[in-house]
């Protein structure tokens, strides 16, 4: 179901020569800027969003910020930044999961590590590890 999201995430990683974990936040920010979007951090926001060519994000802890930026990058890469539907949100989540935890690496590390170890290794919240594991299960079925 999310094959296109995975392909886009992997090609974005390859194009930008990203191979370290956790993916540096400044790297994700630079990719967003390279797509001609500005980033504005507003501490009082509770949720990220794109308006015109500006990405507005709340001030969050690094792990949550990394996921939020990768999610919004997914909207940008998938050209779905003006669509607000459950499907476009699921696709942006899938893009972020594959971008921050590519299948080749994730499926190698997941069996040998706890969710908490994976969370620390990839620099994402534990609940996002659960989302990523669901994507791996979907691939098996």
C-alpha positions in Angstrom: 0.0 0.0 0.0 2.8 2.4 0.8 5.3 1.2 -1.8 5.4 4.6 -3.5 6.1 6.3 -0.1 9.0 3.9 0.5 10.4 4.5 -3.0 10.2 8.3 -2.6 11.8 8.1 0.9 14.7 5.9 -0.3 15.3 8.0 -3.4 15.4 11.1 -1.2 17.9 9.5 1.1 20.0 8.4 -1.8 19.8 11.8 -3.7 20.9 13.6 -0.5 23.6 11.0 0.4 22.1 10.3 3.8 23.3 7.2 5.6 23.7 8.1 9.3 21.3 7.5 12.1 19.7 9.3 13.7 19.2 11.4 10.6 20.4 14.9 11.6 17.7 17.4 12.0 19.7 20.0 10.1 19.8 17.7 7.1 16.1 17.3 7.0 15.7 21.1 7.4 18.2 21.6 4.5 16.2 19.3 2.2 13.0 21.2 3.0 14.8 24.5 2.3 16.2 23.1 -1.0 12.6 22.5 -2.1 12.1 26.3 -1.7 10.2 26.1 1.6 10.9 28.2 4.6 10.7 26.8 8.1 9.3 28.8 11.0 9.3 27.4 14.5 6.5 28.8 16.7 6.6 27.5 20.3 2.8 28.0 20.8 1.8 25.7 17.9 0.7 22.2 18.7 0.9 20.7 15.2 3.0 21.3 12.1 1.5 22.5 8.9 2.4 24.1 5.5 0.9 27.3 4.3 2.0 28.6 0.9 5.7 27.9 0.8 6.3 28.0 4.6 6.4 25.1 7.0 5.2 26.1 10.5 6.4 23.7 13.2 6.1 23.7 17.0 9.1 23.7 19.3 9.4 20.0 20.2 12.0 17.7 21.7 14.5 16.4 19.1 12.9 13.0 18.5 9.4 14.5 17.9 10.9 17.4 15.9 12.7 14.9 13.6 9.5 13.0 13.0 7.5 16.1 12.4 10.0 17.5 9.9 10.2 14.1 8.1 6.4 13.9 8.0 6.1 17.4 6.4 9.0 16.6 4.0 6.8 13.6 3.0 4.0 16.0 2.1 6.4 18.1 0.1 8.0 15.2 -1.7 4.7 13.5 -2.4 3.2 16.8 -3.5 0.4 16.6 -1.0 1.0 19.7 1.1 -2.4 21.2 0.4 -4.4 17.9 0.8 -5.7 17.3 4.3 -7.1 13.8 4.4 -6.5 10.6 6.4 -4.9 9.0 3.4 -2.4 11.9 2.8 -1.5 11.9 6.5 -0.9 8.1 6.4 1.3 8.5 3.3 3.3 11.3 5.0 3.7 9.1 8.1 4.8 6.2 5.9 7.3 8.5 4.1 8.7 9.7 7.4 9.0 6.2 8.8 10.8 4.9 5.7 13.0 8.0 5.5 14.1 7.9 9.2 14.2 4.1 9.3 14.9 2.6 5.9 13.8 -1.0 5.4 17.2 -2.5 4.8 18.6 -1.1 8.1 15.4 -1.3 10.2 14.8 -5.0 9.4 18.4 -5.8 10.2 18.3 -4.0 13.5 14.8 -4.6 14.7 15.1 -8.3 15.6 18.2 -7.7 17.8 17.0 -4.5 19.6 14.2 -3.5 21.9 11.8 -0.8 20.9 13.6 1.6 23.3 17.0 0.8 21.7 15.5 1.3 18.3 14.0 4.6 19.4 17.4 5.8 20.6 19.3 4.5 17.6 16.9 6.2 15.1 16.3 9.2 17.2 12.5 8.9 17.1 9.8 8.4 19.8 8.9 4.8 20.8 5.4 5.2 19.4 6.9 5.9 16.0 8.9 2.7 16.2 5.5 1.0 16.6 4.2 2.7 13.4 7.3 1.6 11.6 6.9 -2.0 12.7 3.3 -2.0 11.4 4.7 -1.0 8.0 7.1 -4.1 8.1 4.2 -6.3 9.0 2.2 -4.9 6.0 5.1 -5.8 3.7 5.1 -9.5 5.0 1.3 -9.9 4.4 
